[in-house]
Amino acid sequence: MRRARPGAPPRGTGSRALTSVGAGADFADAPVGQALEQEPGTTDDERVRSRLWHITLSVSGGETPLSEVRRGLEQLAHDHPFLLTSRYANDHAEIRYWEEARDLHDAAAVALRLWGEHRSSARLPPWEIVGLEVIDRQTYHLRIAEGYGPPPAAPVGVHPY
């Protein structure tokens, strides 16, 4: 999922556009002796559908005044509009939200960058990530229905433990 202003190109791309490239004649499934040419872009068969992933990110570090932790998490919630809920203490916090991504690897990669990328803009404490859980939507709802796992993030927002 791209987090940018609508119509803005991805960072670092300038005016470049991405296109697909043919695999080449030496590709295992390519017909021998036949040149491969493809139109830029992808076909419907090549597109991978995005899925929703429930993220729980745990961070921890040195003690920080509760007011600073709260202010930083509130700013993070403002900067990251998909944030569901945050719980915090003076030396750790837990952030829960939904992420749209192609697969678990992409969702986890985005989640692992969240704290570091927003550390200076939201003035978050210099804590490190100490835990990450990424589960798909179906698993999340199955856990809730069976009474396992964290309850749904009913009180949306930033709350002390």
FIKOLZA-1660 file (N, C-alpha, C; in steps of 0.1 Angstrom, whole numbers, plus 5000, padded with zeros to 4 digits):
% residues 161
   i   px   py   pz ch aa at
   1 5008 4988 5000  A  M  N
   1 5000 5000 5000  A  M CA
   1 5009 5012 5000  A  M  C
   2 5006 5022 4991  A  R  N
   2 5015 5033 4990  A  R CA
   2 5009 5044 4999  A  R  C
   3 5017 5050 5007  A  R  N
   3 5013 5061 5016  A  R CA
   3 5019 5074 5011  A  R  C
   4 5012 5081 5004  A  A  N
   4 5017 5094 4998  A  A CA
   4 5004 5102 4995  A  A  C
   5 5007 5114 4991  A  R  N
   5 4996 5122 4986  A  R CA
   5 4991 5117 4973  A  R  C
   6 4978 5118 4971  A  P  N
   6 4972 5113 4958  A  P CA
   6 4979 5120 4947  A  P  C
   7 4982 5112 4937  A  G  N
   7 4988 5117 4925  A  G CA
   7 5003 5120 4925  A  G  C
   8 5009 5118 4938  A  A  N
   8 5023 5121 4939  A  A CA
   8 5031 5108 4935  A  A  C
   9 5042 5110 4927  A  P  N
   9 5050 5098 4924  A  P CA
   9 5057 5092 4936  A  P  C
  10 5060 5079 4936  A  P  N
  10 5068 5073 4947  A  P CA
  10 5081 5081 4949  A  P  C
  11 5085 5081 4961  A  R  N
  11 5098 5088 4964  A  R CA
  11 5109 5083 4957  A  R  C
  12 5118 5091 4952  A  G  N
  12 5130 5087 4945  A  G CA
  12 5128 5083 4931  A  G  C
  13 5116 5084 4925  A  T  N
  13 5114 5079 4912  A  T CA
  13 5114 5091 4902  A  T  C
  14 5113 5103 4906  A  G  N
  14 5112 5114 4897  A  G CA
  14 5101 5113 4888  A  G  C
  15 5103 5113 4875  A  S  N
  15 5093 5111 4865  A  S CA
  15 5093 5098 4858  A  S  C
  16 5101 5089 4864  A  R  N
  16 5103 5075 4858  A  R CA
  16 5090 5067 4860  A  R  C
  17 5087 5059 4851  A  A  N
  17 5076 5050 4852  A  A CA
  17 5081 5035 4852  A  A  C
  18 5075 5026 4859  A  L  N
  18 5079 5012 4859  A  L CA
  18 5072 5005 4848  A  L  C
  19 5079 4996 4841  A  T  N
  19 5073 4988 4831  A  T CA
  19 5078 4974 4832  A  T  C
  20 5070 4964 4827  A  S  N
  20 5075 4951 4828  A  S CA
  20 5085 4948 4816  A  S  C
  21 5093 4938 4818  A  V  N
  21 5103 4934 4808  A  V CA
  21 5101 4920 4805  A  V  C
  22 5102 4916 4792  A  G  N
  22 5101 4902 4788  A  G CA
  22 5112 4894 4795  A  G  C
  23 5110 4881 4797  A  A  N
  23 5119 4872 4804  A  A CA
  23 5131 4869 4796  A  A  C
  24 5130 4870 4783  A  G  N
  24 5142 4867 4774  A  G CA
  24 5141 4853 4769  A  G  C
  25 5149 4850 4758  A  A  N
  25 5148 4837 4752  A  A CA
  25 5154 4826 4760  A  A  C
  26 5163 4829 4770  A  D  N
  26 5169 4818 4778  A  D CA
  26 5160 4815 4790  A  D  C
  27 5149 4821 4792  A  F  N
  27 5140 4818 4803  A  F CA
  27 5134 4804 4801  A  F  C
  28 5133 4796 4812  A  A  N
  28 5130 4782 4811  A  A CA
  28 5117 4779 4803  A  A  C
  29 5107 4788 4805  A  D  N
  29 5094 4785 4798  A  D CA
  29 5092 4792 4785  A  D  C
  30 5103 4799 4780  A  A  N
  30 5102 4806 4768  A  A CA
  30 5103 4797 4756  A  A  C
  31 5096 4799 4745  A  P  N
  31 5097 4791 4733  A  P CA
  31 5111 4794 4727  A  P  C
  32 5118 4783 4724  A  V  N
  32 5132 4784 4719  A  V CA
  32 5132 4790 4705  A  V  C
  33 5141 4800 4703  A  G  N
  33 5142 4806 4690  A  G CA
  33 5132 4817 4687  A  G  C
  34 5123 4820 4697  A  Q  N
  34 5113 4830 4694  A  Q CA
  34 5115 4842 4703  A  Q  C
  35 5116 4854 4697  A  A  N
  35 5118 4866 4705  A  A CA
  35 5105 4869 4713  A  A  C
  36 5107 4873 4725  A  L  N
  36 5096 4877 4734  A  L CA
  36 5095 4892 4734  A  L  C
  37 5083 4897 4732  A  E  N
  37 5080 4911 4733  A  E CA
  37 5067 4912 4742  A  E  C
  38 5068 4921 4751  A  Q  N
  38 5056 4924 4760  A  Q CA
  38 5053 4938 4760  A  Q  C
  39 5040 4941 4761  A  E  N
  39 5035 4955 4763  A  E CA
  39 5039 4959 4777  A  E  C
  40 5042 4971 4780  A  P  N
  40 5045 4976 4794  A  P CA
  40 5032 4973 4802  A  P  C
  41 5034 4971 4815  A  G  N
  41 5023 4969 4824  A  G CA
  41 5021 4954 4827  A  G  C
  42 5010 4950 4833  A  T  N
  42 5008 4937 4836  A  T CA
  42 4994 4933 4832  A  T  C
  43 4992 4920 4830  A  T  N
  43 4979 4915 4827  A  T CA
  43 4971 4912 4839  A  T  C
  44 4958 4909 4838  A  D  N
  44 4950 4905 4850  A  D CA
  44 4956 4893 4857  A  D  C
  45 4961 4883 4849  A  D  N
  45 4966 4871 4855  A  D CA
  45 4979 4874 4863  A  D  C
  46 4986 4884 4860  A  E  N
  46 4999 4887 4866  A  E CA
  46 4997 4895 4879  A  E  C
  47 4985 4902 4880  A  R  N
  47 4983 4910 4892  A  R CA
  47 4980 4902 4904  A  R  C
  48 4986 4905 4915  A  V  N
  48 4984 4898 4928  A  V CA
  48 4975 4907 4936  A  V  C
  49 4965 4902 4942  A  R  N
  49 4955 4909 4949  A  R CA
  49 4961 4912 4963  A  R  C
  50 4958 4924 4968  A  S  N
  50 4962 4928 4981  A  S CA
  50 4953 4922 4992  A  S  C
  51 4958 4920 5003  A  R  N
  51 4950 4915 5014  A  R CA
  51 4953 4923 5026  A  R  C
  52 4943 4922 5036  A  L  N
  52 4945 4930 5049  A  L CA
  52 4952 4921 5059  A  L  C
  53 4961 4927 5066  A  W  N
  53 4969 4920 5076  A  W CA
  53 4968 4928 5089  A  W  C
  54 4965 4921 5100  A  H  N
  54 4965 4928 5113  A  H CA
  54 4979 4928 5119  A  H  C
  55 4984 4940 5122  A  I  N
  55 4997 4941 5127  A  I CA
  55 4997 4945 5142  A  I  C
  56 5005 4939 5150  A  T  N
  56 5008 4943 5164  A  T CA
  56 5023 4945 5165  A  T  C
  57 5027 4957 5167  A  L  N
  57 5041 4961 5168  A  L CA
  57 5044 4965 5183  A  L  C
  58 5054 4958 5189  A  S  N
  58 5058 4961 5202  A  S CA
  58 5071 4968 5202  A  S  C
  59 5073 4979 5210  A  V  N
  59 5085 4986 5211  A  V CA
  59 5088 4988 5226  A  V  C
  60 5101 4989 5228  A  S  N
  60 5106 4991 5242  A  S CA
  60 5119 4998 5242  A  S  C
  61 5122 5004 5254  A  G  N
  61 5135 5011 5256  A  G CA
  61 5135 5018 5269  A  G  C
  62 5144 5028 5270  A  G  N
  62 5146 5036 5282  A  G CA
  62 5134 5043 5286  A  G  C
  63 5133 5046 5299  A  E  N
  63 5121 5054 5304  A  E CA
  63 5120 5067 5298  A  E  C
  64 5108 5071 5294  A  T  N
  64 5104 5084 5288  A  T CA
  64 5092 5089 5295  A  T  C
  65 5091 5102 5298  A  P  N
  65 5079 5107 5304  A  P CA
  65 5066 5103 5297  A  P  C
  66 5056 5099 5304  A  L  N
  66 5044 5094 5298  A  L CA
  66 5038 5105 5289  A  L  C
  67 5039 5117 5292  A  S  N
  67 5033 5128 5284  A  S CA
  67 5040 5128 5270  A  S  C
  68 5053 5126 5270  A  E  N
  68 5060 5126 5257  A  E CA
  68 5056 5113 5249  A  E  C
  69 5055 5102 5255  A  V  N
  69 5051 5090 5248  A  V CA
  69 5037 5091 5242  A  V  C
  70 5028 5096 5250  A  R  N
  70 5014 5098 5245  A  R CA
  70 5014 5108 5233  A  R  C
  71 5021 5119 5235  A  R  N
  71 5021 5129 5224  A  R CA
  71 5027 5123 5211  A  R  C
  72 5038 5115 5212  A  G  N
  72 5044 5109 5201  A  G CA
  72 5035 5099 5194  A  G  C
  73 5028 5091 5202  A  L  N
  73 5019 5081 5197  A  L CA
  73 5006 5088 5190  A  L  C
  74 5002 5099 5196  A  E  N
  74 4991 5106 5190  A  E CA
  74 4995 5112 5177  A  E  C
  75 5007 5117 5176  A  Q  N
  75 5012 5122 5163  A  Q CA
  75 5014 5111 5153  A  Q  C
  76 5018 5099 5157  A  L  N
  76 5019 5088 5148  A  L CA
  76 5006 5084 5143  A  L  C
  77 4996 5084 5152  A  A  N
  77 4982 5081 5147  A  A CA
  77 4977 5091 5137  A  A  C
  78 4981 5103 5139  A  H  N
  78 4977 5114 5129  A  H CA
  78 4985 5112 5116  A  H  C
  79 4998 5108 5117  A  D  N
  79 5006 5106 5105  A  D CA
  79 5002 5093 5097  A  D  C
  80 4998 5083 5105  A  H  N
  80 4995 5070 5100  A  H CA
  80 4980 5067 5102  A  H  C
  81 4972 5071 5093  A  P  N
  81 4957 5071 5095  A  P CA
  81 4951 5057 5097  A  P  C
  82 4959 5047 5095  A  F  N
  82 4953 5033 5096  A  F CA
  82 4956 5028 5110  A  F  C
  83 4962 5035 5119  A  L  N
  83 4964 5031 5133  A  L CA
  83 4951 5029 5140  A  L  C
  84 4950 5017 5146  A  L  N
  84 4938 5014 5154  A  L CA
  84 4939 5019 5168  A  L  C
  85 4949 5013 5175  A  T  N
  85 4950 5016 5189  A  T CA
  85 4964 5015 5193  A  T  C
  86 4968 5023 5203  A  S  N
  86 4981 5022 5209  A  S CA
  86 4980 5021 5224  A  S  C
  87 4988 5013 5231  A  R  N
  87 4988 5012 5245  A  R CA
  87 5003 5015 5249  A  R  C
  88 5005 5022 5260  A  Y  N
  88 5018 5027 5263  A  Y CA
  88 5021 5027 5278  A  Y  C
  89 5033 5026 5281  A  A  N
  89 5038 5029 5295  A  A CA
  89 5051 5037 5293  A  A  C
  90 5058 5040 5303  A  N  N
  90 5070 5049 5302  A  N CA
  90 5082 5042 5296  A  N  C
  91 5081 5029 5294  A  D  N
  91 5093 5022 5288  A  D CA
  91 5089 5012 5277  A  D  C
  92 5076 5011 5273  A  H  N
  92 5072 5003 5262  A  H CA
  92 5059 5007 5257  A  H  C
  93 5056 5002 5245  A  A  N
  93 5043 5005 5238  A  A CA
  93 5039 4994 5229  A  A  C
  94 5026 4993 5226  A  E  N
  94 5021 4984 5216  A  E CA
  94 5012 4991 5207  A  E  C
  95 5014 4989 5194  A  I  N
  95 5007 4996 5183  A  I CA
  95 5000 4985 5175  A  I  C
  96 4987 4987 5173  A  R  N
  96 4979 4977 5165  A  R CA
  96 4972 4985 5154  A  R  C
  97 4973 4979 5142  A  Y  N
  97 4966 4985 5130  A  Y CA
  97 4965 4975 5119  A  Y  C
  98 4957 4979 5109  A  W  N
  98 4956 4970 5097  A  W CA
  98 4965 4976 5086  A  W  C
  99 4971 4967 5079  A  E  N
  99 4980 4970 5067  A  E CA
  99 4975 4963 5055  A  E  C
 100 4975 4970 5044  A  E  N
 100 4971 4963 5031  A  E CA
 100 4984 4960 5024  A  E  C
 101 4986 4947 5021  A  A  N
 101 4998 4943 5014  A  A CA
 101 4996 4930 5006  A  A  C
 102 5005 4927 4997  A  R  N
 102 5004 4916 4988  A  R CA
 102 5005 4903 4996  A  R  C
 103 5014 4902 5005  A  D  N
 103 5017 4890 5013  A  D CA
 103 5023 4894 5026  A  D  C
 104 5025 4884 5034  A  L  N
 104 5030 4886 5048  A  L CA
 104 5043 4893 5048  A  L  C
 105 5052 4889 5039  A  H  N
 105 5065 4895 5038  A  H CA
 105 5064 4910 5036  A  H  C
 106 5056 4914 5027  A  D  N
 106 5054 4929 5024  A  D CA
 106 5048 4936 5037  A  D  C
 107 5038 4930 5043  A  A  N
 107 5032 4936 5055  A  A CA
 107 5042 4937 5066  A  A  C
 108 5050 4927 5068  A  A  N
 108 5060 4927 5079  A  A CA
 108 5071 4937 5076  A  A  C
 109 5075 4939 5064  A  A  N
 109 5085 4948 5060  A  A CA
 109 5080 4963 5063  A  A  C
 110 5068 4965 5059  A  V  N
 110 5062 4979 5062  A  V CA
 110 5061 4981 5077  A  V  C
 111 5057 4971 5084  A  A  N
 111 5055 4973 5098  A  A CA
 111 5069 4975 5105  A  A  C
 112 5079 4968 5101  A  L  N
 112 5092 4970 5107  A  L CA
 112 5098 4983 5104  A  L  C
 113 5094 4990 5094  A  R  N
 113 5099 5004 5091  A  R CA
 113 5091 5014 5098  A  R  C
 114 5079 5011 5102  A  L  N
 114 5070 5022 5107  A  L CA
 114 5076 5030 5118  A  L  C
 115 5081 5024 5129  A  W  N
 115 5087 5031 5140  A  W CA
 115 5098 5040 5136  A  W  C
 116 5108 5034 5129  A  G  N
 116 5119 5042 5125  A  G CA
 116 5116 5054 5115  A  G  C
 117 5107 5051 5106  A  E  N
 117 5104 5062 5096  A  E CA
 117 5096 5073 5102  A  E  C
 118 5089 5071 5113  A  H  N
 118 5081 5081 5120  A  H CA
 118 5088 5086 5133  A  H  C
 119 5100 5081 5136  A  R  N
 119 5106 5085 5149  A  R CA
 119 5109 5100 5150  A  R  C
 120 5114 5106 5139  A  S  N
 120 5117 5120 5140  A  S CA
 120 5105 5129 5138  A  S  C
 121 5097 5125 5128  A  S  N
 121 5085 5134 5125  A  S CA
 121 5075 5134 5136  A  S  C
 122 5073 5122 5143  A  A  N
 122 5064 5122 5154  A  A CA
 122 5070 5124 5167  A  A  C
 123 5084 5125 5167  A  R  N
 123 5092 5127 5179  A  R CA
 123 5089 5115 5189  A  R  C
 124 5090 5103 5184  A  L  N
 124 5088 5091 5191  A  L CA
 124 5101 5088 5200  A  L  C
 125 5099 5081 5211  A  P  N
 125 5111 5078 5219  A  P CA
 125 5121 5069 5211  A  P  C
 126 5133 5069 5214  A  P  N
 126 5143 5062 5207  A  P CA
 126 5143 5047 5211  A  P  C
 127 5132 5041 5210  A  W  N
 127 5130 5027 5214  A  W CA
 127 5132 5018 5202  A  W  C
 128 5134 5005 5205  A  E  N
 128 5136 4995 5195  A  E CA
 128 5124 4986 5194  A  E  C
 129 5122 4980 5182  A  I  N
 129 5111 4971 5180  A  I CA
 129 5115 4958 5187  A  I  C
 130 5107 4953 5196  A  V  N
 130 5110 4940 5203  A  V CA
 130 5100 4929 5200  A  V  C
 131 5089 4932 5192  A  G  N
 131 5080 4922 5189  A  G CA
 131 5071 4926 5177  A  G  C
 132 5068 4916 5169  A  L  N
 132 5060 4919 5157  A  L CA
 132 5051 4907 5155  A  L  C
 133 5038 4909 5153  A  E  N
 133 5029 4898 5149  A  E CA
 133 5021 4903 5137  A  E  C
 134 5021 4895 5127  A  V  N
 134 5014 4898 5115  A  V CA
 134 5005 4886 5112  A  V  C
 135 4992 4888 5112  A  I  N
 135 4982 4878 5109  A  I CA
 135 4972 4882 5098  A  I  C
 136 4967 4873 5090  A  D  N
 136 4958 4877 5080  A  D CA
 136 4944 4880 5087  A  D  C
 137 4935 4886 5079  A  R  N
 137 4922 4890 5084  A  R CA
 137 4914 4878 5089  A  R  C
 138 4914 4867 5081  A  Q  N
 138 4907 4855 5085  A  Q CA
 138 4912 4849 5098  A  Q  C
 139 4925 4849 5100  A  T  N
 139 4930 4843 5112  A  T CA
 139 4926 4852 5124  A  T  C
 140 4927 4866 5122  A  Y  N
 140 4923 4875 5133  A  Y CA
 140 4909 4873 5137  A  Y  C
 141 4900 4872 5127  A  H  N
 141 4886 4870 5131  A  H CA
 141 4883 4856 5137  A  H  C
 142 4890 4846 5132  A  L  N
 142 4889 4833 5138  A  L CA
 142 4893 4833 5153  A  L  C
 143 4904 4839 5156  A  R  N
 143 4909 4840 5169  A  R CA
 143 4899 4847 5178  A  R  C
 144 4893 4858 5174  A  I  N
 144 4884 4865 5181  A  I CA
 144 4871 4857 5184  A  I  C
 145 4866 4850 5173  A  A  N
 145 4855 4842 5175  A  A CA
 145 4857 4830 5185  A  A  C
 146 4869 4825 5185  A  E  N
 146 4872 4814 5194  A  E CA
 146 4876 4818 5208  A  E  C
 147 4877 4831 5210  A  G  N
 147 4880 4837 5223  A  G CA
 147 4895 4837 5226  A  G  C
 148 4904 4835 5216  A  Y  N
 148 4918 4836 5217  A  Y CA
 148 4923 4850 5214  A  Y  C
 149 4935 4853 5217  A  G  N
 149 4942 4865 5212  A  G CA
 149 4936 4878 5218  A  G  C
 150 4941 4889 5213  A  P  N
 150 4937 4902 5219  A  P CA
 150 4923 4905 5214  A  P  C
 151 4915 4911 5223  A  P  N
 151 4902 4915 5219  A  P CA
 151 4902 4925 5208  A  P  C
 152 4892 4927 5200  A  P  N
 152 4892 4937 5190  A  P CA
 152 4896 4951 5196  A  P  C
 153 4902 4959 5188  A  A  N
 153 4907 4972 5193  A  A CA
 153 4895 4981 5194  A  A  C
 154 4886 4979 5204  A  A  N
 154 4874 4986 5206  A  A CA
 154 4877 5001 5209  A  A  C
 155 4885 5004 5220  A  P  N
 155 4888 5018 5222  A  P CA
 155 4899 5023 5213  A  P  C
 156 4894 5027 5201  A  V  N
 156 4904 5032 5191  A  V CA
 156 4911 5045 5197  A  V  C
 157 4924 5046 5195  A  G  N
 157 4931 5057 5200  A  G CA
 157 4943 5053 5208  A  G  C
 158 4949 5063 5216  A  V  N
 158 4961 5061 5223  A  V CA
 158 4957 5060 5238  A  V  C
 159 4961 5049 5245  A  H  N
 159 4957 5047 5259  A  H CA
 159 4968 5041 5267  A  H  C
 160 4969 5045 5280  A  P  N
 160 4979 5039 5288  A  P CA
 160 4975 5025 5292  A  P  C
 161 4985 5017 5295  A  Y  N
 161 4983 5003 5299  A  Y CA
 161 4975 5003 5312  A  Y  C
% end
